[in-house]
């Protein structure tokens, strides 16, 4: 089993295309997407349709839910809320139906234990787990999932942490990486002969200029182009 995992695409089509091409070259048997599919980026309709055409199983992130539903929760502030409102206006019935019918988690039973993947926290895609919290907290979460492995999106930075026999990963972000280096983040997980999961993070360059041009063409916040180019929010 060789599994490719992508997250935080954020409506960035060039980044998604590069990530999918790289995963195909890596010979993965399956690809999972674990939110946020849309939000921030200039290509929400194109990204949703590509994921749909490719048959990639997806779970929703916080941005996806805020686009798909008029949630009663407090609105996000600044550029996040502005881009969510813009995104909602770009999507038709087909794309909204796609977002509203996403499953909440991915699950895979392996020889060495169960793998669960979700956005945010097990109960809430809008919440965030502190992946550097006390080991007991990590183990408690894994036990609640009846899983040995968990893939959790939300930090926009690739991350791996082993706690005893449990392991937790964050694949980083395909379309809005915040680790200080531009590019699309991708995670590959592979089961070895002993049933253990081996991991490999990829950082993939793509056409940042095209994304910046499209952001400007749609008059989306200028800071987003700088984030794409720099891999972080400007200081």
C-alpha positions as CSV (number, residue, x, y, z in Angstrom):
1,X,0.0,0.0,0.0
2,X,1.3,3.4,-1.1
3,X,-1.0,6.3,-0.2
4,X,-0.7,9.9,-1.2
5,X,-2.2,12.6,1.0
6,X,-2.9,16.2,0.1
7,X,-4.6,18.9,2.2
8,X,-5.2,22.7,2.3
9,X,-5.5,23.0,-1.5
10,X,-7.2,26.3,-1.0
11,X,-8.5,26.7,-4.6
12,X,-4.9,26.7,-6.1
13,X,-5.2,24.8,-9.3
14,X,-1.6,24.9,-10.5
15,X,-0.4,23.6,-7.1
16,X,-3.0,20.8,-7.2
17,X,-2.1,19.8,-10.7
18,X,1.6,19.5,-9.8
19,X,0.8,17.6,-6.6
20,X,-1.3,15.0,-8.5
21,X,1.3,14.6,-11.2
22,X,4.0,14.0,-8.6
23,X,1.9,11.4,-6.8
24,X,1.2,9.6,-10.0
25,X,4.9,9.4,-10.8
26,X,5.4,8.1,-7.2
27,X,3.1,5.2,-8.0
28,X,0.6,5.7,-5.2
29,X,-2.3,3.3,-5.2
30,X,-4.7,5.9,-3.8
31,X,-4.9,9.6,-3.0
32,X,-6.8,11.2,-0.2
33,X,-7.6,14.9,0.2
34,X,-8.4,16.2,3.7
35,X,-9.7,19.8,3.3
36,X,-9.5,22.8,2.9
37,X,-10.4,22.4,-0.8
38,X,-11.4,26.0,-1.3
39,X,-10.9,29.4,0.4
40,X,-8.2,32.0,-0.2
41,X,-7.3,30.8,-3.8
42,X,-8.6,32.0,-7.2
43,X,-9.7,28.6,-8.7
44,X,-12.5,27.1,-6.5
45,X,-14.7,25.8,-9.3
46,X,-11.8,24.3,-11.2
47,X,-10.3,22.6,-8.2
48,X,-13.6,21.0,-7.1
49,X,-14.2,19.8,-10.6
50,X,-10.8,18.3,-11.0
51,X,-11.0,16.4,-7.7
52,X,-14.5,15.2,-8.7
53,X,-13.2,14.0,-12.2
54,X,-10.2,12.3,-10.7
55,X,-12.5,10.5,-8.1
56,X,-10.3,11.6,-5.2
57,X,-11.9,10.9,-1.8
58,X,-12.2,14.2,0.1
59,X,-13.1,15.3,3.6
60,X,-14.2,18.9,4.4
61,X,-12.1,21.5,6.1
62,X,-13.4,24.6,7.9
63,X,-13.3,26.8,4.8
64,X,-15.2,24.2,2.8
65,X,-18.0,24.1,5.4
66,X,-18.2,27.8,5.6
67,X,-18.6,28.1,1.9
68,X,-21.1,25.2,1.7
69,X,-23.3,26.3,4.6
70,X,-24.5,29.5,6.3
71,X,-23.0,28.4,9.7
72,X,-24.2,30.1,12.8
73,X,-20.7,30.3,14.2
74,X,-18.9,33.6,14.4
75,X,-17.6,34.7,11.1
76,X,-13.9,34.7,10.4
77,X,-12.1,38.0,10.2
78,X,-10.2,39.8,7.5
79,X,-9.2,38.1,4.3
80,X,-10.5,34.7,5.3
81,X,-14.1,35.9,5.4
82,X,-13.7,38.0,2.3
83,X,-12.5,35.1,0.3
84,X,-15.1,32.7,1.6
85,X,-17.9,35.1,0.5
86,X,-16.2,35.5,-2.9
87,X,-15.8,31.7,-3.3
88,X,-19.4,31.1,-2.5
89,X,-20.4,33.4,-5.4
90,X,-18.2,31.5,-7.8
91,X,-19.7,28.1,-7.2
92,X,-22.8,26.6,-8.9
93,X,-25.1,23.8,-7.8
94,X,-22.7,21.1,-8.9
95,X,-19.8,22.4,-6.8
96,X,-21.9,23.2,-3.7
97,X,-23.4,19.7,-3.8
98,X,-19.9,18.3,-3.9
99,X,-18.9,20.2,-0.8
100,X,-22.1,19.3,1.0
101,X,-21.7,15.6,0.4
102,X,-18.1,15.1,1.7
103,X,-17.5,12.4,4.3
104,X,-16.1,13.6,7.6
105,X,-13.1,11.2,7.9
106,X,-11.0,8.7,5.9
107,X,-10.3,5.3,7.4
108,X,-7.9,2.5,6.4
109,X,-7.2,-0.7,8.3
110,X,-3.5,-1.7,7.9
111,X,-1.6,-4.7,9.1
112,X,0.1,-2.6,11.7
113,X,-3.0,-0.7,12.9
114,X,-5.8,1.6,11.8
115,X,-5.1,4.9,10.0
116,X,-7.6,7.8,10.4
117,X,-7.5,11.1,8.5
118,X,-9.5,14.2,9.1
119,X,-9.3,18.0,9.1
120,X,-9.0,20.0,12.4
121,X,-10.1,17.6,15.2
122,X,-12.0,14.3,15.2
123,X,-15.2,16.1,16.2
124,X,-14.9,19.4,14.5
125,X,-13.1,20.4,11.2
126,X,-13.0,24.0,12.5
127,X,-11.1,23.1,15.7
128,X,-7.3,22.5,15.8
129,X,-5.4,19.9,17.7
130,X,-2.2,20.9,19.4
131,X,0.1,18.3,17.8
132,X,2.9,19.2,20.2
133,X,0.8,18.7,23.3
134,X,1.5,16.3,26.1
135,X,2.0,12.7,24.8
136,X,-0.9,11.5,27.0
137,X,-3.2,13.8,25.1
138,X,-2.0,12.5,21.7
139,X,-2.5,8.9,22.9
140,X,-5.9,9.7,24.3
141,X,-7.0,11.0,20.9
142,X,-5.6,7.9,19.1
143,X,-7.4,5.6,21.5
144,X,-10.7,7.5,21.0
145,X,-10.3,6.8,17.3
146,X,-9.2,3.2,17.9
147,X,-6.3,4.1,15.6
148,X,-2.5,3.8,15.6
149,X,-2.0,6.4,13.0
150,X,-3.7,9.8,12.4
151,X,-3.3,12.3,9.6
152,X,-4.6,15.7,10.7
153,X,-4.7,18.8,8.5
154,X,-4.8,22.4,9.7
155,X,-1.3,23.8,10.4
156,X,-0.3,24.3,6.7
157,X,3.2,23.0,7.8
158,X,4.4,19.4,7.3
159,X,4.7,17.6,10.6
160,X,5.3,14.1,12.0
161,X,5.3,13.0,15.7
162,X,5.7,9.6,17.1
163,X,4.3,8.9,20.6
164,X,5.1,5.4,21.8
165,X,3.6,3.2,19.0
166,X,1.3,5.9,17.7
167,X,2.1,8.4,15.0
168,X,0.4,11.6,14.0
169,X,1.1,13.5,10.7
170,X,0.1,16.8,9.2
171,X,0.7,16.8,5.4
172,X,1.1,20.5,5.2
173,X,-0.6,22.6,2.5
174,X,-0.7,22.1,-1.3
175,X,-1.9,25.6,-2.1
176,X,-1.0,27.8,0.8
177,X,2.1,26.4,2.5
178,X,3.2,28.4,5.6
179,X,6.5,26.7,6.5
180,X,8.7,29.5,5.1
181,X,9.4,27.8,1.8
182,X,7.0,28.1,-1.2
183,X,5.7,25.1,-3.0
184,X,3.1,22.4,-2.7
185,X,3.4,20.0,0.3
186,X,2.5,16.4,-0.2
187,X,2.7,13.4,2.1
188,X,3.3,9.8,1.0
189,X,2.7,6.9,3.4
190,X,3.8,3.4,2.6
191,X,3.3,0.2,4.5
192,X,6.4,-1.9,4.8
193,X,6.8,-5.7,5.0
194,X,6.4,-5.5,8.8
195,X,3.1,-3.6,8.6
196,X,4.7,-0.3,9.7
197,X,4.1,3.0,8.0
198,X,7.0,4.8,6.4
199,X,6.6,8.4,5.4
200,X,8.0,10.8,2.8
201,X,7.2,14.5,2.5
202,X,7.5,16.3,-0.8
203,X,7.9,20.0,-1.5
204,X,7.0,20.7,-5.1
205,X,7.5,24.0,-7.1
206,X,4.7,25.2,-9.3
207,X,3.7,28.3,-11.3
208,X,3.4,30.9,-8.5
209,X,3.2,33.7,-11.0
210,X,0.1,32.3,-12.6
211,X,-1.6,32.1,-9.2
212,X,-0.6,35.6,-8.3
213,X,-1.9,36.9,-11.7
214,X,-5.3,35.2,-11.2
215,X,-5.5,36.5,-7.6
216,X,-5.0,40.0,-8.9
217,X,-7.4,39.5,-11.8
218,X,-10.2,38.6,-9.4
219,X,-9.1,41.5,-7.0
220,X,-8.5,39.1,-4.1
221,X,-6.4,40.4,-1.2
222,X,-2.9,41.2,-2.4
223,X,-1.2,39.6,0.6
224,X,-2.3,36.2,-0.7
225,X,0.1,36.5,-3.7
226,X,3.0,37.2,-1.3
227,X,2.1,34.1,0.8
228,X,2.1,31.9,-2.3
229,X,5.5,33.3,-3.4
230,X,7.2,33.2,0.1
231,X,5.5,30.3,1.8
232,X,4.5,32.5,4.8
233,X,2.6,35.6,5.6
234,X,4.7,38.7,5.2
235,X,6.1,40.2,8.4
